[in-house]
């Protein structure tokens, strides 16, 4: 009996750890828009700073798999929103 209780508790903990993250509708829109922007082309940032240690600069560029596949950014956005809605990840708050 103790063994069954232990398995039930562990199973409950595992399932609760696997729950999908919830987000509000505006957060979902921003998330999917970021994915669509990444599908539109490479994304990059440039940074320049001056401090007591001197000047520093940084540069980064990223390319998404959606861009490499040639996916349409509008389709990426719609697919993202549909998946979030169907998975129940968009909360009504």
C-alpha positions in Angstrom: 0.0 0.0 0.0 2.8 2.4 0.9 4.4 1.6 -2.5 1.3 2.6 -4.4 1.1 5.9 -2.5 4.7 6.7 -3.3 4.2 5.9 -7.0 1.1 8.1 -7.0 2.9 11.0 -5.4 5.8 10.8 -7.7 3.6 10.5 -10.8 1.7 13.6 -9.6 4.9 15.6 -9.2 6.2 14.5 -12.6 2.9 15.5 -14.3 2.8 18.8 -12.6 6.3 19.5 -13.7 5.3 18.9 -17.3 2.4 21.3 -17.4 2.6 23.9 -20.2 3.4 27.5 -19.2 0.5 29.8 -19.2 0.6 33.3 -20.7 -1.8 36.1 -21.3 -3.1 37.0 -24.7 -0.7 40.0 -25.1 2.2 37.8 -24.1 1.2 35.1 -26.6 1.0 37.8 -29.3 4.4 39.1 -28.5 5.9 35.5 -28.3 4.4 34.5 -31.7 5.4 37.9 -33.3 9.0 37.2 -32.2 8.9 33.8 -33.9 7.4 35.4 -37.0 10.1 38.1 -37.0 12.8 35.4 -36.7 11.3 33.6 -39.7 11.5 36.8 -41.7 15.3 37.0 -41.6 18.4 36.9 -39.4 18.2 38.9 -36.1 21.1 40.7 -34.7 22.2 43.1 -31.9 25.1 45.5 -31.5 26.2 47.0 -28.2 28.8 49.6 -27.4 29.8 50.6 -23.9 32.2 52.9 -22.2 33.3 52.4 -18.6 36.2 52.8 -16.2 37.8 49.8 -17.8 37.7 51.3 -21.3 35.4 50.8 -24.2 33.8 47.5 -25.1 31.6 46.3 -28.0 29.5 43.3 -28.6 27.7 41.8 -31.7 25.5 38.9 -32.1 23.4 37.4 -34.9 20.9 34.6 -34.9 19.1 32.7 -37.7 16.0 30.6 -36.9 15.2 27.3 -38.4 12.0 28.8 -39.8 14.1 31.2 -41.8 16.4 28.5 -43.1 13.3 26.4 -44.2 11.9 29.4 -45.9 8.7 29.5 -43.9 6.3 32.4 -44.4 6.3 34.6 -41.3 2.5 35.0 -41.4 2.1 31.3 -41.4 4.6 30.9 -38.5 2.6 33.5 -36.5 -0.8 31.9 -37.2 0.6 28.4 -36.5 2.1 29.6 -33.2 -1.1 31.2 -32.0 -3.2 28.2 -33.0 -0.9 25.8 -31.1 -0.9 28.0 -28.0 -4.7 28.2 -28.1 -5.2 24.4 -28.7 -2.7 23.5 -26.0 -4.6 25.8 -23.5 -1.5 27.9 -22.9 -3.3 31.2 -23.3 -5.0 32.2 -20.1 -8.1 34.4 -19.9 -6.5 36.8 -17.5 
